Amino acid sequence: MDFTLGSIIALIGLIIIIVGHLCTTVWWMAKITTTLNRMADDVSKALIKIEGLVPKTDCQRMHDHMDKRIDDIWKKIDEK
């Protein structure tokens, strides 16, 4: 086998690998995009369902209460 035939075979092999890698990358990106879109739709549907369950003022009140409790706990820890 001479140099030109070996070069042509190597070039064809490299082209096949590059095209295969490109196709695999595009397939993987399409799969990830589809998965992320599906997850975004699920989260938005869940958010719509959850928003009506607890009023925002109740959530704020619970968060303020928990913040106060955590501050009290840290004060007791700091005293020791």
HELIX and SHEET records of a PDB file:
HELIX    1   1 PHE A    3  GLU A   51  1                                  49    
HELIX    2   2 LYS A   56  GLU A   79  1                                  24    
END                                                                             
